[in-house]
Amino acid sequence: MAIVKMKKFSLFTFDEDRKKLLDRFQKFNYVHLVETNFDEVDEDFTRPRSSEELIEIDSKVKRSKDDIDLLLTFKEKESLIKSLKEGVEDISLESLEERALSFPFEKIDGEIKELLGEKDKNKSEVQNIDSKIEELRPWKKIESPIKDLESIRAVNVYTGTISSKYALEFEEDISKLELSYIDRVSQDKNYYYYLIISDSSIENDIKELLATYGFTNVNIKAKKAVAEEINSYEKRKEALFEKNKEIDEKLKKYVKYLEDFKITYEFYRNEKIKIMSQEKFLKTAELDLIEGYVPENKLKEFENEIKKVCGENYYLSAEDAEKDSKEVPILLKNNSFVSPFELMTEMYAMPRYNEIDPTPFFAPFYFIFAGIMVGDFGYGLLVFLGTLIALKKFNLTESKRRFLKFFNYLSISTIIFGVIFGSFFGGIIELPSLIDPAEDSTLLVIISLILGGIHIFFALGIKAYMNIRDGKPKDALYDVGFWYMSLIGIIGMLLGGPIAALAPYKKVFLIVMILGMIGIVATGGRNEKSTAGKIGWGIYSLYGITSYLGDFVSYLRLMALVLSGSFLGLAINMIAGMLFGSGIIGKIFAIVVFVAFQLFNAFLSYLSAYVHTARLTYVEMFNKFYEGGGIPFEKMIEKSDYFNID
């Protein structure tokens, strides 16, 4: 249960073996390649380039993903249970490659893109028609074609708009002109739309009046009457909609290729890894230099894979990875109980190679704390059965399986503490309890603080272990030992009053506390050069004792969350109980209220436990010993949402 030990390797092979070697590396999977430094080799070496090939692969990845997303919209929806039960297909790299290369991707993708192009062209025309209709809509009341009006001799026809602020005044002024006709065709919030017909003899007067009121000419683009023109456009739209429906029906027929596109997508994603990996190599005309990391226990297997391609024509050197190197990739290996909790480590940060894997150390605390926060036998049983059935019956990806295992373990803890608290769906069935959250709230406070103290002291103990492991026993004393003394002294003095057995030792606790504080002040600034700096930082370090008070108080959330969940569950049961006694309708509503709100309360309880336990882990525990910032080990096979690839 630790960070997997790594070997850094340097491999010289003939350039002609590069493609086959990359194929073999990918099948082996446990290879983390790194970019070789030019400074470490002769100037004859260059970097392999394959930008054109990479562009082509990227294009195929994007196109296949677009096809998948499109065809999923046409696929008939399966029931959730059925889709989960069928899950994802297990497939080998060899099968993935064989099926991808046998699928006529370019042909089928081209046909789909042609149909989509036609559909997009129709959509574009519809948008253009909508724009034209919107332009014509204000003029819909003009019954005659504009060209017919303009063909009348000795008259001028004007169509346009005037701001609504001046429209009424404009109408009044133009009505004073003889030999003119004005029709307010329509209006909206900002403009009035006008058709004006006037005799040619008053053209100058009309134009002067139009200019005065800021008349904006509008060219009505309609060969027929406006209403007829709009109707023609609407019919054209309907025809285009029908064409697109026909195209959709044609596209539906391509759903049968959905799995093939998924295969193609995953194949080219993995091909991309190989292409990008080779750009980390250095090469001469005939040789390749490859560097990277493999797990120590797989080094022999790794060399055997090389031999399968190169025979004896290679040179491989391997050495232990440098402990303090930031380049070393991190791979975690834990037992079946701890490994699901690795997702919490990954969410925070992977450890560096010179640190320890925190997962096995925080997992038991996470298990206990989350169980306390939910603390209901019914909620635990519900999630336990749900996750167990999913794990047994559904074919899931590895990441989903790990996530469900995580909550399966938390549900076991919830069941245990549900029995301790005697809670079953908020008390719908009375169970005997060891601790009653409603009656024993003071006891819950004490338990929360004790668990918090153990959690904090355990984290400090890990820090001491790491210092001793790294040959720094003095740092273990200065950064942990003195804090142990100070905190134990303070706790002992505080408990000396209420606990009679500790009263005779109050002076001892006082002395231990003072010695610890003196040690913190004396050593807290030991890395400073000046005496003033040492003293100042020492005092500042001692001031950090106030943060421990906040840390201890933070653990009261264990009590708060179990109380809030249990009281909410109790309230739901009371409401359901009152409804249940109100006839058949009341009984139905009671069942609905009970089921819906108990499920909601269970969801909130687990969500709160997940978030708040993570907070206690990341803030109260990790900041005592854990820094993180490691690079995850990058395997040669991409993680897939569609298949389990091995």
N, C-alpha and C positions, 0 to 999 in steps of 0.2 A: 504494500500500500504506500506508493510513493511516486516521485517523479522518475520516469524511466531513464536509466543511464544511457547516455549517448556516446557513439563513436563518431569522430570526424574523419572522413576519408578523402583521399585524393586518388583519382583514377585516371590512368593514361590508357587510351584505346585508339585503334585506327579509326580515322574519320569515316571510312566506308561502313563501319558497324554502328554508326550513330542512331539511325532510324530503328534498327532492330533492338538496339540496347534500350532505347527509350520505351519501345513497346514492352520489353521485358521488365523494365523498372515500374511501368504502370501496373502490370499484372502483379508484381511483387508488392507494390503499393507503399510499403514502409520506407520510403526514401524522401528525404527533405533536401532538395538541391539548393545551393547558395551560389551567389555570383562570385566567381573567382576574381581575385584582385590582380590587376596588371602588374602591380609593384612586385609581386612575388615570382614573376616569370620573365623570360627573355622577351625582347621587343619583337621577336618573330611571330608571337601569338596575336591573333585577332579574335573578335567576337563574331560568332555566326549570326547572320541576319536573314530573316525570312518575313519581311514586312508584307510582301505581296501575298504570300500564303496565309499570313495571319489575317489580312484584310478579307480574303476570300472565306476563311473559316468564320470570322465574325459575322459576315453577311449571311452565311448559312445558319448560324446560331440564331440570329435575329429573325430571319425569314421563317424558320421552323417554329420559333416561339410565337410569332404573329399568327401562323397557321393554327397552332394549338389553341391560342386564345380565341380565335375566330370560330373554330369548329366546336369548341366547348359551349359557345352560345347557341349552337344548333342541336347539341346532343340532348336527348331526352333525359330529364332529371330522374336519377335513381333515388330510391329511399336511402336515408342516411345509414340505416342499419346494413342494407345490402352493399352500399359502396364501401363501408368500413370493413365489412366481412370479406369482400373481395380484395380490398386493400391494394397493395402494390405488388407487382410481379418481381420475383427473384430472377435475376439474369446475370450471366457471366459477361466479362468483357468480350470474350470471343463471340458469344451469341449477339451481343450488342453490335459489334462491328459487322458481323455477317448479315444481320437483318437490315442494318442501316445502308450498307453498300448494295444490297439486293433491291432496295426500295427506289423506284424511279423518282427521286425527290425533285429534280429540276423540272421534269415533265409535269408532275402533279401540282407542284408549287406554281409553275407557270400558268397552268389552267386556272387555278384559284385566283392568281393575281390578275389574269385577264378578265375574269368575271368581276372581281372587285374594282378593276379599272372602269369597266362599263357601268357598274353600280355607282361609283363615285362621280362619273361623268353625268349620269342621270341626276344624282343629288345636286351637283353643281348647277345643272340646268333648272332644277326645281327652285334653287335659291335665287337664280337669276329671274325666273318667272315671278317669284314672290316679291322681288324688288320692283319689278315692272308693275305688278298689281298694286303695290303700295303707292307707287307714283300716280297711277291712274285713279285710285279709289276716290280721292276728293272730287274728281270730275265726272263721277258716275251719272249724275243727273242730267248731263248734257245729252240730249236725245239724238241730235244729228251729228254725223261725222264732221269733225273740224274742217276737213278739206272741202266739204260741201259749203260750209259757211264762208270759208276764205275765197271760194270761187265766185261769190256774188260780186258783181261789178259795183264800183263806186262806193264801197264800204270797206272799212278796216275792222279787223277782228283782233281783239287782245284777250289773252288768258294769262292770269298771273295771281300774285298774292300781295296782300298789304297787311302790315302788322295790326293786330286786333286793337291796339291803342288808338289808331287813327281811322279805322274802317268806317265807323258810322259817319264821321265828319266828311270822309271821302265820298261816301254814297250821297250825302246831302249836296255836296258841291257839284258832283258829276250830273246829278239829276237836274241841275239848273241849266245844263247845256242842252240846247235843242239838237235834234237829229242824232241823239245818242241813246243807246239801250244798255242797261247794266243788270246783270243777274248774279246774285250771290249764290253760287253753286253749292258751297258748303263752308263750314268753319270748324276750327278746333281751338284749343286753348290759346295758341299764339298767333294764328293767321286766319284771314278770311280769303276765300278763293272766289275769283270773279271771272265771269265771261262778259266782255264789253264789246258792243258793236256800234260803230259810229260812221257817219257819212264822211267821205274823204275831204269834204270842204272844211271840216273842223279838226283836221288831223293835228295841226300845230297846237290848238287849244287842248286837245285831249292829251297829247304827249307832255305838254307843260304841266297839266294837272297830275298826270301819272308820276312825273319826276318829282313834283312837290311832295307827294305822299309816299315816296319811296316804293313805287309799284315795281315788283319783280316779275319779269316775263317768265312764263313757263311754257315750254314747248311740249304739247301733248302728243305723245308718240302713239297714235292710234289711227289705223287706216279705216276702221269702221266706227260706229258709235261706241263710246267708251264702255258702256255696259256690255255690249256684244264682244268687244275686245277682251274685257275681263273674263267673260264667260268662255271665250276661246282658250285663254290662258289656263283657266281652271280645268277645262277638259284635257289640255295637254299635260297638266300636272297629274291628273288621274291616270292618264296613259303611262306616264313615267313611273308612277307608284306601282302600277300593275306590272311593268317591266321589271322593277326591282323585286317585286314579290316572286316573279318567275326566276329571277337570278338567285334569290334566297332558296327557292326550291332546288335549284341546280346545286347550290353550295351544300345543301343538306346531304346530298348524295356522297359528298366527300368526307362525311363523318366516319365512314368505314376506314378511312386512312388515319384517323386520330392517333391510334397507337403507333403507327409507322412514323408519324411526325414526332411523337415523343421519343421514339428510339433514335431518330435522326438528330433531334435536339441534344440528347444526352451524349450521343456518339461524338458530335462535333465539339461539344463542351470539353470532353476529355481529350480530343485531338488538340484543342487549343492549349491545354495544359502542357502537352508534349512540346508543342512549338515554342511556347513561352519558356519552357524549361531549358531548351537547347540554347536559348539566347543568354543563359547564364554561363555557358561553357566558354572556354578559350580554345582556339584551334590554330594549327599550322596547316600546311598543304596536305599533310597526311595524318596528323595526330590530333586527338581531342584531349583536353584536360577538364575533368569533371570533379567538382568538390561538393560535399554535402554531409549530411548526418544520417545515420541509421541507428536504431536501437541496438544496444550492446548484445542482447540475446539473439539478434537476427543477423549479425554480421556474417556468420558462416553461411547462412542461407542466402544472403545477399551476394556473397562471392560465388556461390554455386550458380546463381542466376546469371552472373557475368560470364562464367565459363560456358554456359549453354549457348551464348552468342559468340564469344571471342575465342573460345578454346583456351589455349595458353598464351594467346597474343594480347596480353594486357599487363599492366603493373598497378597493383592496389596497395596503398599504405593506409593504415588506420591507427588512430591514437585516441586516448580518452579525451572527451570534450573538455575544454578549459572551464573550470568551475565558475569563474567570475565573468565569463564572456556573455555579452548580451545577445550574441548571435545564435546561441544554442537553442534549438526549438524544444518546446515542452510537450511531452506526451504523458498523460496521467494513467496510472494503472491501479485500480482499487478492486476490492471484493464486491460481490453482488449487492451487498447492503449499501456500501458507500458510493459506488459508481453513479447512481442516479443523482446524488447530491453534487456531482461535479458540475452540473449545469449552473449551480449557484456560484461556484468558483469561476467558471468561464464568464458569467455575467459581470462579475466584479473585475477580475484580471487574472490571467494565468500567472503562476509563480515564476520567478526567475530561477535559473538553473542552480544558483547557490543558495536558494531558499528551500523550504520544505513545502510539500503539498498540504495545504490547510484542510483539505476535504475530510480526511478521516478524523480530524480533531474537532471540527465544528459539527459534523453530521449527527453525532449522538445528542448534542445540545439542541440542534435544529429539530430533531425528532421529538424531543421532550417538550420544548417550548411551544411548537405548533400544536401538539396534542393538548397541552394545557389551555391554550388560547381558544381552541374550538370546544373541547371538553364535553362532547355529547355522544353517547353511545349510538344513538340513531343516526346522527350525521356521519359518524365514522363508519358504521355498518353500510350505509347507503353508498358512500364513496368507495369503500373496500370492495363491495360486490360489483359495482359498476366498473371500476378499473380492472378488477380480476377477470371479469367476463371479456372486457375489451382486449386484455393481454392474451387470454386463452383463445378467443374466437376470431379476432381481427388480425389481418395481415398488415402490419404497420411498418412505417419507416423506422430506422433505428432511433432517430431523434424523438419521434412521437412515443415510441415504446419506452424510452428512458424517462420521458416526462410523465407518462402514466404510472411507471414504477415509483417515481418520486412521490406522487400523491397517494399511491397504494400504501407506501410505508407510513406516510403521515396519517392516513386513515386508521392504521393499526394503533398508532399512538393516541389518536382521538378516541378510539374504542376503550383503550386502557384507562384513560383519564375520565371518560364518560362513566365507566364503572366506579371509579374512585369518587366522582362527584354525584353519582346516582341520577344521572340525567339521561332521559331517552326522549328525543324530540321535545325538549323543553319541559319534560315532566308529564307527558301524556300518559305514561305508565310509571307508577311510583316504584323506584328501585331503592334498595338499601344503599347508603352512602358512607364512605369513610370521612369525606369532607363535604359539607353542604355550603356551596358558594354564597348563598343568601344569608346563612346564619354564621358562618365562620370566615367572614371577610378579613378579620384581624389575622387569623391564621394564614390566609392566602397572602396577605401583605408580607408576613414573616417568611413564608416559603419563597415568595418572589425575590425578596432581598437575599436570602440564603443562596438560591440558585444563581442570582446575579453575582454574588461574591465568588462562588465557585467558578463561574464562567470567566470573570475577570482574572482571578488568581491563576486559573489554568492557562489563560492566554499569556500572562506574564511568565509562567513556568516554561512555556514553549520558547519565549524569547531568551530565557536563561539557557535553555538547552542549546539553542542555535549559537549563542555566544561561546559556550563551553565546547561545542562541536568544532567551531572555527578557531579554537585555541585562544579564546579571549575570556578566561575565567574571571578576571578582574572586572570586565564590563558586565558580566553576569551579576557580580556582587553590587556594582555601582548602580546599574540600571534596573535591577530586579530585586536583589537582596535587601537593599535599603528601603525600597518601596514596600516590600513585604513587611519589614519591621514597622514602618510608619503606619501602614493600614491596619495590621494586626493590633498594634498598640492602641490606635484610635477605636477600633471595634471592641477590643477588650475593655477599654475604659467606659465606653457607652453601655456595654452589656453588664458591667460590674454592678450597676444599681439594681436593675430588675432581676438579674440572675444571682441569687445569693451565693452559689458555689464559686462564682468568679470574683466576688467582693474582696477576698483576702489578697488577690493578685493584682489589684488595681495599680499599686505602686510599681509592680514589675512591668505591667503594660505601659505605664507612664515612662519608665526608663527606656523600654524598648522603642517606644514612639520617638522619644527625644533623640536617642542614638541614631535611629533611622533618618530623622530629619536633618541631623547634623551631617550624616553621611551624604544625603542628597545635596545639601548646600555645598559641601566640601568637594563633591565630585561632579556635580551637574554641569559645571563650566570647565571641565578639565581640558577640553580641546582649545580653549582660548589661550592666547599668548600672554596677555597682561594679567597682573594680579586682580586689578579692578574688574576686568572682563570675567575672570574665573568666579569672583564673588558675585557679580551681577547676574551672570547666567545661573549660578548655583541657587540664588534666591528665587530667580524666575522659575527654575525647575521645581522648586518646592511649592511655588504658587500653583503649579499644575495639580496639586492635591485637590483643589476645588473641582477640577473636572471629574475626579473620581466620585464626588458627591452626586454630580449630574448623571454619571454612569449608573450608579446604584439606583437612583430614582427612576431611571429609564426602565428598569426591570419591573416596575409596578404595572406596566402595560400587560403583563401576564395576568394579573388579577383583574385589571379593568376590562380586558377583552372577554374573559370567561364570564364575568358578571353581566356585561352588556348582552352577550349572546344568549345566556340563560334567561335573563329577564325578558328579552324580546320574544324568545320561544314561549315563555310562560304567558306573555300577553296575547300571543297568537292563539294559544290553547284556550284562554279565557274567552276570547271573542268567539272562537269556534264553538265553545261549550254553550254560550248564550244563544247562538243561532240554532244549535242542534235541538234545543227544546221548543222550537217555534214551528212545529208541523213539518210536512214533507218538504216544502220549499226551503224552510230554514235548515233542514238536514242536508239538502243538496248544497246550499250556500256554505254551510259549515264545512263540508268536505272540501269544497273548492278553496275556501279560505285557508283551511289547514294545510292542504297539499301545496298550494301556490306559495303561501307566505313562509311555510317551513322550508321549502326548497330555496326560496330567496334568502332566508336567514342562514341556511347552510352555506349558500354561495358567498354571502358577505363574511361569514365566519372564517371560511377557508381563505378567502381573499385577504382578509385582515391578518390572519395567521401567517400567510405567505409573505406579505409585505413587512409586517412588524418583526417577524423572526429574522428576515433578511437584514432589517435595520439593526437589530441587536448584534447580528453576526458581523456586518460590515463596519459598524461604528464602534460598538463597545468591545468587540473581540479583535478584529483585524488590525485596528490602529495600535494595538499593543505590540504586535510582532510581525505583521505581514505588510509587505510593500507591493508586490506584484509587478507587472509590466513585462512578463515573459512573452516570447513569440510562440504561438501555437504551432505544433508540428503539422506541416502541410503535406498530406498524403497525395499520391499521384492520381487518385480517382476522386472525381468531383462528387460531393454529396448531392443526391437526387431527390426530387419531390415525387417522381413518378415510378421509380424502381429501386429495389435493393440491389445495387451492383457490387459484385465481388469478383 
